[in-house]
Amino acid sequence: LMDLIGEGSIGLMHAVKKYNPNIGVRFSGYAKLWIKAYIQEYIIRTWSLVKIGTTVAQKKLFFHLRKAKEAIL
C-alpha cells in the first residue's frame, strides 16, 4: 500500500511540473490522470504470477492486468 501511495505522489509531482493553466482543464482532473497512470504502471511493472488472487473478482482483475501488460510489452 505504501508503494502505491508513493507512486501516486510521484504522479502528482509530475502533474505539478507539467500543468499549464491555459489549456482549460482543472488541475484536479489533470493530476488524477497522472496519478492513475503512475499507479497503474507500477502495478503492471511489479505484477507477477505469485500474486494471483483467489476470489473471482481478484482473478478477473489480474487477468485484465496481464492483458494490459502484454499489450504494453
N, C-alpha and C positions, 0 to 999 in steps of 0.2 A: 504494500500500500504506500509506503514512504517513497518507493521508487517512482510510482505513478504520480504522486504529488510533486516530486522533483522534476519529472518530465513536463508536467503541466506548468510548473514555474518557468522552465526554460522556454516553453511555448509562449508564455505571457511576456517574457523578456524580449523574445523575437518580435512579437506583435508590437511592443512599445517602440522598438527600433525602427520598424518598417511602416508604422502607421502614418498616413497622410490625411489630415482632416479635410482636405479639399476634394477627396474622392466621393464624399456624400454618404459615407457609411458610419454608423455609430462605432465607437471604439469597442464596446462590449461585444457586438456581433463579429467584428473583425478579429478580436482577441480569441473569441470562442473557437473560431475556425483553426487558428494556430495551435491553441491548447489541445484541441481534439486531435489534430494531425500529429502532434508530437507524442501524445499518449498512445494513439493507435500504432504509430511507427515503432514505439518502444515495445508494445505488446507483440507485434509481429516479429521484431528482431530477437526477442528473448523467449519466444514460444518454442516449446519442444513437445515431443510425444509423451514425455513423462508427466506432463501437466494436464493430460486429458481428463476431463471431468467425468463424473459418474451418473449424474442426472441427465435426463433427456434434454433439458434446456442447456446445460453445460456442453453436452456433446454437439448440439446444433451450433452453439457459439464457436466452439473450436473448429468445427467443420468449415464454417464460413471464414474463420481466420486463416485456415490452411489454404483455402481457395484464393484469398487475398494475397497471401504470401507468395503463392505460386505465380499469380498474375504479376506481382512486382518483380520477382526474380526472373 
